[in-house]
Amino acid sequence: MLGGLFALLAAFTFAFNNASARRGVLTGSIVQAMAITVPIGVPIFCLAAAFAGTLTAIFDFSAEALYALAIAGIVHFVWGRYCNYRATRAMGANLVGPIQQLSLVITLVLAIWILGETLTPLRVVGILLVVLGPLLTMRGDAEKRTRPVRATDQAETPVEKLETGRPAAFQINYAEGATFSLLSTLGYGTSPILVRYGLESKDLGMSLAAGVISYGAATLVVLPFLLWPSRVRHIATMKAESAKWFTVSGVMVCVSQIFLYLGYAVAPVSVISPIQRLSIVFRIYFGRLLNPQHEVFGGKLYLGTAISLLGALALSVSTELVLAHVPLPDWAVAIARWQWP
């Protein structure tokens, strides 16, 4: 129960992070976003660990656990986040979300292979639904949502468009968006397994120390790129509007990760990850609130999102729970209880 609550809070805050990041990339660059959202996680996790009295516990992890947690931070906070920003800038957070549900399939496969979890018919159905959802959203009402580019739109910068009060033209780049959405799933799909492995069955407080390690490793990797002279000059030109939204995004995603790391400490990955995917619902709401002119909304999007969520639910609910509430013939019960490996 506690793990599920942490996962739900992680989903809510992660969705707000997505909407904030989308707002930020309207006037800022991805390099500027990474310069704020990655390093800001180190002090926030340090404060949380210090409050819990477990900051010095970073020295209590084994070398193998330290390596797993560091790699988790790099693949999630650097690789996954960069690809997520590229995808979001190309086609909006709403279209990116259903595609990123595929990371759940990666997580489940790795959980079976590395953590010894099992595959059931219910989970097979869940995988199929998670795959079907993005296919529907990519063929939905997106074309209706875009509007023709005017000559004035082409001549203005995003900042000028915001200052004049006219919404920027939303031109969807499916190729870039879909490519980087899929690439982000590699980071987002593998990191939960690495975190769970690195935690070594430690308690809640230790999970905060684990977050310090992951964010610290990610920051060490990204800093050399950010401190390159040309990038420093570029970061220094960041608009106040972009800095505000990137900071909000960085704080919210870090809070989301705190809840996730707490969840991984008390519940299996196969429970936490599907519940966290509820962020796909919350991000539609926040997208409508913060970015109504820069997101796709429509029937096919909602249908694809609902199908993806049904898939996530099928992946998270135990077979025994379903059998306890749904009367089935003996042959169906036998099939439902099949497990692999």
Secondary structure, DSSP 4 states (H G I P E B T S, - for coil): -HHHHHHHHHHHHHHHHHHHHHHHTTTS-HHHHHHHHTTTHHHHHHHHHHHHT-GGGGGSS-HHHHHHHHHHHIIIIIIIHHHHHHHHHHHHHHHHHHHHTHHHHHHHHHHHHHS---B-HHHHHHHHHHHHHHHHHTTSTHHHH--PPPHHHHHS-HHHHHHHTPPPP----HHHHHHHHHHHHHHHHHHHHHHHHHHTT--HHHHHHHHHHHHHHHHHHHHHHHTSHHHHHHHHT--HHHHHHHHHHHHHHHHHHHHHHHHHHHS-HHHHHHHHTTHHHHHHHHHHHH-TTSS--SHHHHHHHHHHHHHHHHHHS-HHHHHHHS---HHHHHHHT--B-
